Amino acid sequence: MKRKKPAHPKVVVAEEFRLVGKDRTIRAVLELDGEGDPHLCLLDKNGKLRASLALHDGESFLELLDKNEKVRASIGLGKTGQPSLVLHNKKEQDRLVLELGDKAGPGMDLYDKKGELRASFSLYNEDTLPKLALVDKAGRRRIVRGAANDETPLLVLYDKEGEACAMVDPEGDEYPG
């Protein structure tokens, strides 16, 4: 006698789905948030949130969380569809931000352990040369590399007060700050 396979519905409709382990602990939840946007949560064997995938207000994002449920990495697509990647420290402060700007072009920002911007690198679509800025602990620019015009690179050095003290172009010409 041939056993008949159990029939499964082709469509299941519900407001929330929960995936549970053999011990009945919740391991995943698929739900709509308070605004009606979908949200998928993945939980570890201790019931702690470890990953979240969501759509919200026209944006999509994925968050990866550590064992203390702190967001350590975020990947997203903003309203313009441009991707970003943000790496966070244990306090959930930004440490590294990579973005593809809609009009500005790609960029990378680096933050210190206090969450202060320390370096920025960008490739603006309109410029032929990349831009680099290094920032001291007090938040003052110390070195900026950019362009004097559309073609000529320029390096600007700043003193400890944040005032330009020297500018140099590729021909070795120096300009007083």
CYANA upper distance limits for C-alpha pairs under 8 A (distance plus 0.5 A):
 15 GLU  CA     31 GLU  CA      6.78
 15 GLU  CA     32 LEU  CA      7.40
 16 GLU  CA     29 VAL  CA      7.64
 16 GLU  CA     30 LEU  CA      6.21
 16 GLU  CA     31 GLU  CA      5.00
 16 GLU  CA     32 LEU  CA      7.62
 17 PHE  CA     29 VAL  CA      6.19
 17 PHE  CA     30 LEU  CA      5.58
 17 PHE  CA     31 GLU  CA      6.97
 18 ARG  CA     26 ILE  CA      7.06
 18 ARG  CA     27 ARG  CA      8.02
 18 ARG  CA     28 ALA  CA      6.26
 18 ARG  CA     29 VAL  CA      5.11
 18 ARG  CA     30 LEU  CA      7.03
 19 LEU  CA     26 ILE  CA      6.42
 19 LEU  CA     27 ARG  CA      6.13
 19 LEU  CA     28 ALA  CA      5.51
 19 LEU  CA     29 VAL  CA      6.88
 20 VAL  CA     24 ARG  CA      5.67
 20 VAL  CA     25 THR  CA      5.80
 20 VAL  CA     26 ILE  CA      4.89
 20 VAL  CA     27 ARG  CA      5.87
 20 VAL  CA     28 ALA  CA      7.58
 21 GLY  CA     25 THR  CA      5.93
 21 GLY  CA     26 ILE  CA      7.05
 21 GLY  CA     27 ARG  CA      7.05
 25 THR  CA     45 LYS  CA      7.82
 25 THR  CA     46 ASN  CA      8.49
 25 THR  CA     47 GLY  CA      7.34
 26 ILE  CA     43 LEU  CA      7.62
 26 ILE  CA     47 GLY  CA      6.95
 27 ARG  CA     42 LEU  CA      6.45
 27 ARG  CA     43 LEU  CA      5.20
 27 ARG  CA     44 ASP  CA      6.76
 27 ARG  CA     45 LYS  CA      7.35
 27 ARG  CA     47 GLY  CA      7.19
 28 ALA  CA     40 LEU  CA      7.70
 28 ALA  CA     41 CYS  CA      5.94
 28 ALA  CA     42 LEU  CA      4.98
 28 ALA  CA     43 LEU  CA      6.23
 29 VAL  CA     39 HIS  CA      8.44
 29 VAL  CA     40 LEU  CA      6.20
 29 VAL  CA     41 CYS  CA      5.63
 29 VAL  CA     42 LEU  CA      7.22
 30 LEU  CA     38 PRO  CA      7.76
 30 LEU  CA     39 HIS  CA      6.32
 30 LEU  CA     40 LEU  CA      5.03
 30 LEU  CA     41 CYS  CA      7.02
 31 GLU  CA     38 PRO  CA      6.28
 31 GLU  CA     39 HIS  CA      5.93
 31 GLU  CA     40 LEU  CA      7.08
 32 LEU  CA     36 GLY  CA      5.55
 32 LEU  CA     37 ASP  CA      5.63
 32 LEU  CA     38 PRO  CA      4.94
 32 LEU  CA     39 HIS  CA      6.36
 33 ASP  CA     37 ASP  CA      5.89
 33 ASP  CA     38 PRO  CA      6.84
 33 ASP  CA     39 HIS  CA      7.13
 37 ASP  CA     54 ALA  CA      7.98
 37 ASP  CA     55 LEU  CA      6.31
 37 ASP  CA     56 HIS  CA      6.27
 37 ASP  CA     57 ASP  CA      8.33
 38 PRO  CA     54 ALA  CA      6.40
 38 PRO  CA     55 LEU  CA      6.35
 38 PRO  CA     56 HIS  CA      8.28
 39 HIS  CA     52 SER  CA      7.65
 39 HIS  CA     53 LEU  CA      6.34
 39 HIS  CA     54 ALA  CA      4.89
 39 HIS  CA     55 LEU  CA      7.16
 40 LEU  CA     52 SER  CA      6.17
 40 LEU  CA     53 LEU  CA      5.59
 40 LEU  CA     54 ALA  CA      6.75
 41 CYS  CA     49 LEU  CA      7.20
 41 CYS  CA     50 ARG  CA      8.22
 41 CYS  CA     51 ALA  CA      6.46
 41 CYS  CA     52 SER  CA      5.13
 41 CYS  CA     53 LEU  CA      7.11
 42 LEU  CA     49 LEU  CA      6.46
 42 LEU  CA     50 ARG  CA      6.36
 42 LEU  CA     51 ALA  CA      5.62
 42 LEU  CA     52 SER  CA      6.81
 43 LEU  CA     47 GLY  CA      5.79
 43 LEU  CA     48 LYS  CA      5.62
 43 LEU  CA     49 LEU  CA      4.91
 43 LEU  CA     50 ARG  CA      5.91
 43 LEU  CA     51 ALA  CA      7.56
 44 ASP  CA     48 LYS  CA      5.92
 44 ASP  CA     49 LEU  CA      7.08
 44 ASP  CA     50 ARG  CA      6.88
 48 LYS  CA     67 LYS  CA      7.55
 48 LYS  CA     68 ASN  CA      8.18
 48 LYS  CA     69 GLU  CA      6.98
 49 LEU  CA     65 LEU  CA      7.40
 49 LEU  CA     69 GLU  CA      6.29
 50 ARG  CA     64 LEU  CA      6.42
 50 ARG  CA     65 LEU  CA      5.07
 50 ARG  CA     66 ASP  CA      6.70
 50 ARG  CA     67 LYS  CA      7.45
 50 ARG  CA     69 GLU  CA      6.85
 51 ALA  CA     62 LEU  CA      7.76
 51 ALA  CA     63 GLU  CA      6.11
 51 ALA  CA     64 LEU  CA      5.10
 51 ALA  CA     65 LEU  CA      6.27
 52 SER  CA     62 LEU  CA      6.13
 52 SER  CA     63 GLU  CA      5.64
 52 SER  CA     64 LEU  CA      7.17
 53 LEU  CA     60 SER  CA      8.14
 53 LEU  CA     61 PHE  CA      6.40
 53 LEU  CA     62 LEU  CA      5.00
 53 LEU  CA     63 GLU  CA      7.05
 54 ALA  CA     60 SER  CA      6.25
 54 ALA  CA     61 PHE  CA      6.09
 54 ALA  CA     62 LEU  CA      7.08
 55 LEU  CA     59 GLU  CA      6.11
 55 LEU  CA     60 SER  CA      4.86
 55 LEU  CA     61 PHE  CA      7.05
 56 HIS  CA     60 SER  CA      6.81
 58 GLY  CA     78 GLY  CA      7.94
 58 GLY  CA     79 LYS  CA      6.02
 59 GLU  CA     76 GLY  CA      7.81
 59 GLU  CA     77 LEU  CA      6.23
 59 GLU  CA     78 GLY  CA      5.44
 59 GLU  CA     79 LYS  CA      5.79
 59 GLU  CA     81 GLY  CA      8.39
 60 SER  CA     76 GLY  CA      6.14
 60 SER  CA     77 LEU  CA      5.83
 60 SER  CA     78 GLY  CA      7.41
 61 PHE  CA     74 SER  CA      7.43
 61 PHE  CA     75 ILE  CA      6.02
 61 PHE  CA     76 GLY  CA      4.52
 61 PHE  CA     77 LEU  CA      6.77
 62 LEU  CA     74 SER  CA      6.17
 62 LEU  CA     75 ILE  CA      5.68
 62 LEU  CA     76 GLY  CA      6.76
 63 GLU  CA     71 VAL  CA      6.82
 63 GLU  CA     72 ARG  CA      8.06
 63 GLU  CA     73 ALA  CA      6.30
 63 GLU  CA     74 SER  CA      5.00
 63 GLU  CA     75 ILE  CA      7.03
 64 LEU  CA     71 VAL  CA      6.27
 64 LEU  CA     72 ARG  CA      6.41
 64 LEU  CA     73 ALA  CA      5.71
 64 LEU  CA     74 SER  CA      6.93
 65 LEU  CA     69 GLU  CA      5.67
 65 LEU  CA     70 LYS  CA      5.58
 65 LEU  CA     71 VAL  CA      4.79
 65 LEU  CA     72 ARG  CA      5.93
 65 LEU  CA     73 ALA  CA      7.59
 66 ASP  CA     70 LYS  CA      5.95
 66 ASP  CA     71 VAL  CA      7.11
 66 ASP  CA     72 ARG  CA      6.98
 70 LYS  CA     90 LYS  CA      7.12
 70 LYS  CA     91 LYS  CA      7.80
 70 LYS  CA     92 GLU  CA      6.77
 71 VAL  CA     88 HIS  CA      7.33
 71 VAL  CA     90 LYS  CA      8.42
 71 VAL  CA     92 GLU  CA      6.32
 72 ARG  CA     87 LEU  CA      6.28
 72 ARG  CA     88 HIS  CA      5.09
 72 ARG  CA     89 ASN  CA      6.69
 72 ARG  CA     90 LYS  CA      7.39
 72 ARG  CA     92 GLU  CA      6.86
 73 ALA  CA     85 LEU  CA      7.83
 73 ALA  CA     86 VAL  CA      6.16
 73 ALA  CA     87 LEU  CA      5.02
 73 ALA  CA     88 HIS  CA      6.38
 74 SER  CA     84 SER  CA      8.45
 74 SER  CA     85 LEU  CA      6.21
 74 SER  CA     86 VAL  CA      5.60
 74 SER  CA     87 LEU  CA      7.05
 75 ILE  CA     83 PRO  CA      7.76
 75 ILE  CA     84 SER  CA      6.21
 75 ILE  CA     85 LEU  CA      5.10
 75 ILE  CA     86 VAL  CA      7.02
 76 GLY  CA     83 PRO  CA      6.08
 76 GLY  CA     84 SER  CA      5.81
 76 GLY  CA     85 LEU  CA      7.13
 77 LEU  CA     81 GLY  CA      5.64
 77 LEU  CA     82 GLN  CA      5.87
 77 LEU  CA     83 PRO  CA      4.99
 77 LEU  CA     84 SER  CA      6.93
 78 GLY  CA     82 GLN  CA      6.17
 78 GLY  CA     83 PRO  CA      7.14
 78 GLY  CA     84 SER  CA      8.41
 80 THR  CA    102 ASP  CA      7.27
 82 GLN  CA     99 GLU  CA      8.01
 82 GLN  CA    100 LEU  CA      6.19
 82 GLN  CA    101 GLY  CA      6.87
 82 GLN  CA    102 ASP  CA      6.69
 83 PRO  CA     99 GLU  CA      6.67
 83 PRO  CA    100 LEU  CA      6.40
 84 SER  CA     97 VAL  CA      7.77
 84 SER  CA     98 LEU  CA      6.03
 84 SER  CA     99 GLU  CA      4.87
 84 SER  CA    100 LEU  CA      6.98
 85 LEU  CA     96 LEU  CA      8.48
 85 LEU  CA     97 VAL  CA      6.36
 85 LEU  CA     98 LEU  CA      5.63
 85 LEU  CA     99 GLU  CA      7.05
 86 VAL  CA     94 ASP  CA      7.05
 86 VAL  CA     95 ARG  CA      7.96
 86 VAL  CA     96 LEU  CA      6.18
 86 VAL  CA     97 VAL  CA      5.03
 86 VAL  CA     98 LEU  CA      6.90
 87 LEU  CA     94 ASP  CA      6.53
 87 LEU  CA     95 ARG  CA      6.21
 87 LEU  CA     96 LEU  CA      5.65
 87 LEU  CA     97 VAL  CA      7.09
 88 HIS  CA     92 GLU  CA      5.50
 88 HIS  CA     93 GLN  CA      5.63
 88 HIS  CA     94 ASP  CA      5.04
 88 HIS  CA     95 ARG  CA      5.77
 88 HIS  CA     96 LEU  CA      7.58
 89 ASN  CA     93 GLN  CA      6.02
 89 ASN  CA     94 ASP  CA      7.19
 89 ASN  CA     95 ARG  CA      6.89
 89 ASN  CA    113 LYS  CA      8.16
 93 GLN  CA    115 GLY  CA      6.39
 94 ASP  CA    111 TYR  CA      7.12
 94 ASP  CA    115 GLY  CA      6.79
 95 ARG  CA    109 ASP  CA      8.50
 95 ARG  CA    110 LEU  CA      6.19
 95 ARG  CA    111 TYR  CA      5.09
 95 ARG  CA    112 ASP  CA      6.96
 95 ARG  CA    113 LYS  CA      7.77
 95 ARG  CA    115 GLY  CA      7.26
 96 LEU  CA    108 MET  CA      7.69
 96 LEU  CA    109 ASP  CA      6.31
 96 LEU  CA    110 LEU  CA      5.29
 96 LEU  CA    111 TYR  CA      6.80
 97 VAL  CA    108 MET  CA      6.06
 97 VAL  CA    109 ASP  CA      5.67
 97 VAL  CA    110 LEU  CA      7.16
 98 LEU  CA    106 PRO  CA      7.95
 98 LEU  CA    107 GLY  CA      6.36
 98 LEU  CA    108 MET  CA      5.08
 98 LEU  CA    109 ASP  CA      7.23
 99 GLU  CA    106 PRO  CA      6.04
 99 GLU  CA    107 GLY  CA      5.90
 99 GLU  CA    108 MET  CA      7.01
100 LEU  CA    104 ALA  CA      8.43
100 LEU  CA    105 GLY  CA      6.09
100 LEU  CA    106 PRO  CA      4.57
100 LEU  CA    107 GLY  CA      6.91
101 GLY  CA    105 GLY  CA      5.10
101 GLY  CA    106 PRO  CA      5.98
101 GLY  CA    107 GLY  CA      7.86
103 LYS  CA    124 TYR  CA      8.40
103 LYS  CA    125 ASN  CA      7.38
104 ALA  CA    123 LEU  CA      8.05
104 ALA  CA    124 TYR  CA      5.41
104 ALA  CA    125 ASN  CA      6.27
104 ALA  CA    126 GLU  CA      8.31
105 GLY  CA    122 SER  CA      7.66
105 GLY  CA    123 LEU  CA      6.06
105 GLY  CA    124 TYR  CA      5.21
105 GLY  CA    125 ASN  CA      5.70
106 PRO  CA    122 SER  CA      6.33
106 PRO  CA    123 LEU  CA      6.08
106 PRO  CA    124 TYR  CA      7.50
107 GLY  CA    120 SER  CA      7.82
107 GLY  CA    121 PHE  CA      6.06
107 GLY  CA    122 SER  CA      4.55
107 GLY  CA    123 LEU  CA      6.79
108 MET  CA    120 SER  CA      6.20
108 MET  CA    121 PHE  CA      5.67
108 MET  CA    122 SER  CA      6.78
109 ASP  CA    117 LEU  CA      7.43
109 ASP  CA    118 ARG  CA      8.17
109 ASP  CA    119 ALA  CA      6.28
109 ASP  CA    120 SER  CA      4.92
109 ASP  CA    121 PHE  CA      6.98
110 LEU  CA    117 LEU  CA      6.47
110 LEU  CA    118 ARG  CA      6.24
110 LEU  CA    119 ALA  CA      5.63
110 LEU  CA    120 SER  CA      6.85
111 TYR  CA    115 GLY  CA      5.83
111 TYR  CA    116 GLU  CA      5.64
111 TYR  CA    117 LEU  CA      4.88
111 TYR  CA    118 ARG  CA      5.79
111 TYR  CA    119 ALA  CA      7.57
112 ASP  CA    116 GLU  CA      5.94
112 ASP  CA    117 LEU  CA      7.08
112 ASP  CA    118 ARG  CA      6.82
116 GLU  CA    137 LYS  CA      8.09
116 GLU  CA    139 GLY  CA      7.71
117 LEU  CA    135 VAL  CA      7.42
117 LEU  CA    139 GLY  CA      7.69
118 ARG  CA    134 LEU  CA      6.33
118 ARG  CA    135 VAL  CA      5.04
118 ARG  CA    136 ASP  CA      6.81
118 ARG  CA    137 LYS  CA      7.72
118 ARG  CA    139 GLY  CA      7.92
119 ALA  CA    132 LEU  CA      7.90
119 ALA  CA    133 ALA  CA      6.05
119 ALA  CA    134 LEU  CA      4.98
119 ALA  CA    135 VAL  CA      6.31
120 SER  CA    131 LYS  CA      8.44
120 SER  CA    132 LEU  CA      6.18
120 SER  CA    133 ALA  CA      5.66
120 SER  CA    134 LEU  CA      7.14
121 PHE  CA    130 PRO  CA      7.78
121 PHE  CA    131 LYS  CA      6.15
121 PHE  CA    132 LEU  CA      5.01
121 PHE  CA    133 ALA  CA      7.05
122 SER  CA    130 PRO  CA      6.32
122 SER  CA    131 LYS  CA      5.74
122 SER  CA    132 LEU  CA      7.12
123 LEU  CA    127 ASP  CA      7.79
123 LEU  CA    129 LEU  CA      7.58
123 LEU  CA    130 PRO  CA      5.17
123 LEU  CA    131 LYS  CA      6.85
124 TYR  CA    128 THR  CA      8.45
124 TYR  CA    130 PRO  CA      7.43
124 TYR  CA    131 LYS  CA      8.39
127 ASP  CA    150 ASP  CA      6.67
128 THR  CA    150 ASP  CA      6.70
128 THR  CA    151 GLU  CA      6.97
129 LEU  CA    146 GLY  CA      7.22
129 LEU  CA    147 ALA  CA      7.01
129 LEU  CA    150 ASP  CA      8.07
129 LEU  CA    151 GLU  CA      7.72
129 LEU  CA    153 PRO  CA      7.49
130 PRO  CA    145 ARG  CA      8.41
130 PRO  CA    146 GLY  CA      6.85
131 LYS  CA    144 VAL  CA      7.88
131 LYS  CA    145 ARG  CA      6.06
131 LYS  CA    146 GLY  CA      5.11
131 LYS  CA    147 ALA  CA      8.19
132 LEU  CA    143 ILE  CA      8.39
132 LEU  CA    144 VAL  CA      6.10
132 LEU  CA    145 ARG  CA      5.50
132 LEU  CA    146 GLY  CA      7.07
133 ALA  CA    141 ARG  CA      7.24
133 ALA  CA    142 ARG  CA      8.09
133 ALA  CA    143 ILE  CA      6.24
133 ALA  CA    144 VAL  CA      4.90
133 ALA  CA    145 ARG  CA      6.91
134 LEU  CA    141 ARG  CA      6.35
134 LEU  CA    142 ARG  CA      6.24
134 LEU  CA    143 ILE  CA      5.71
134 LEU  CA    144 VAL  CA      6.94
135 VAL  CA    139 GLY  CA      6.22
135 VAL  CA    140 ARG  CA      5.86
135 VAL  CA    141 ARG  CA      4.83
135 VAL  CA    142 ARG  CA      6.00
135 VAL  CA    143 ILE  CA      7.75
136 ASP  CA    140 ARG  CA      5.96
136 ASP  CA    141 ARG  CA      6.89
136 ASP  CA    142 ARG  CA      6.88
140 ARG  CA    160 LYS  CA      8.10
140 ARG  CA    161 GLU  CA      7.74
140 ARG  CA    162 GLY  CA      5.65
141 ARG  CA    158 TYR  CA      7.04
141 ARG  CA    162 GLY  CA      6.32
142 ARG  CA    157 LEU  CA      6.30
142 ARG  CA    158 TYR  CA      5.00
142 ARG  CA    159 ASP  CA      7.01
142 ARG  CA    160 LYS  CA      7.80
142 ARG  CA    162 GLY  CA      6.95
143 ILE  CA    155 LEU  CA      7.77
143 ILE  CA    156 VAL  CA      6.22
143 ILE  CA    157 LEU  CA      5.18
143 ILE  CA    158 TYR  CA      6.49
144 VAL  CA    155 LEU  CA      6.44
144 VAL  CA    156 VAL  CA      5.61
144 VAL  CA    157 LEU  CA      7.08
145 ARG  CA    153 PRO  CA      7.85
145 ARG  CA    154 LEU  CA      6.30
145 ARG  CA    155 LEU  CA      4.98
145 ARG  CA    156 VAL  CA      6.68
146 GLY  CA    153 PRO  CA      6.28
146 GLY  CA    154 LEU  CA      5.82
146 GLY  CA    155 LEU  CA      6.95
147 ALA  CA    151 GLU  CA      7.27
147 ALA  CA    152 THR  CA      6.01
147 ALA  CA    153 PRO  CA      4.76
147 ALA  CA    154 LEU  CA      5.42
147 ALA  CA    155 LEU  CA      8.43
148 ALA  CA    152 THR  CA      6.07
148 ALA  CA    153 PRO  CA      6.45
148 ALA  CA    154 LEU  CA      5.87
148 ALA  CA    169 ASP  CA      8.44
149 ASN  CA    153 PRO  CA      8.08
152 THR  CA    169 ASP  CA      7.60
152 THR  CA    170 PRO  CA      7.94
153 PRO  CA    169 ASP  CA      6.48
153 PRO  CA    170 PRO  CA      7.05
154 LEU  CA    167 MET  CA      7.28
154 LEU  CA    168 VAL  CA      6.28
154 LEU  CA    169 ASP  CA      5.20
154 LEU  CA    170 PRO  CA      7.70
155 LEU  CA    167 MET  CA      5.98
155 LEU  CA    168 VAL  CA      5.68
155 LEU  CA    169 ASP  CA      6.88
156 VAL  CA    164 ALA  CA      7.14
156 VAL  CA    165 CYS  CA      8.15
156 VAL  CA    166 ALA  CA      6.29
156 VAL  CA    167 MET  CA      4.89
156 VAL  CA    168 VAL  CA      7.10
157 LEU  CA    164 ALA  CA      6.31
157 LEU  CA    165 CYS  CA      6.32
157 LEU  CA    166 ALA  CA      5.69
157 LEU  CA    167 MET  CA      6.80
158 TYR  CA    162 GLY  CA      5.80
158 TYR  CA    163 GLU  CA      5.66
158 TYR  CA    164 ALA  CA      4.77
158 TYR  CA    165 CYS  CA      5.75
158 TYR  CA    166 ALA  CA      7.52
159 ASP  CA    163 GLU  CA      5.98
159 ASP  CA    164 ALA  CA      6.92
159 ASP  CA    165 CYS  CA      6.49
163 GLU  CA    177 GLY  CA      7.99
164 ALA  CA    177 GLY  CA      5.14
165 CYS  CA    176 PRO  CA      6.79
165 CYS  CA    177 GLY  CA      4.55
166 ALA  CA    174 GLU  CA      7.30
166 ALA  CA    175 TYR  CA      6.50
166 ALA  CA    176 PRO  CA      5.74
166 ALA  CA    177 GLY  CA      5.32
167 MET  CA    174 GLU  CA      6.00
167 MET  CA    175 TYR  CA      5.47
167 MET  CA    176 PRO  CA      7.03
167 MET  CA    177 GLY  CA      7.04
168 VAL  CA    172 GLY  CA      6.53
168 VAL  CA    173 ASP  CA      6.12
168 VAL  CA    174 GLU  CA      5.07
168 VAL  CA    175 TYR  CA      6.88
169 ASP  CA    173 ASP  CA      6.06
169 ASP  CA    174 GLU  CA      7.32
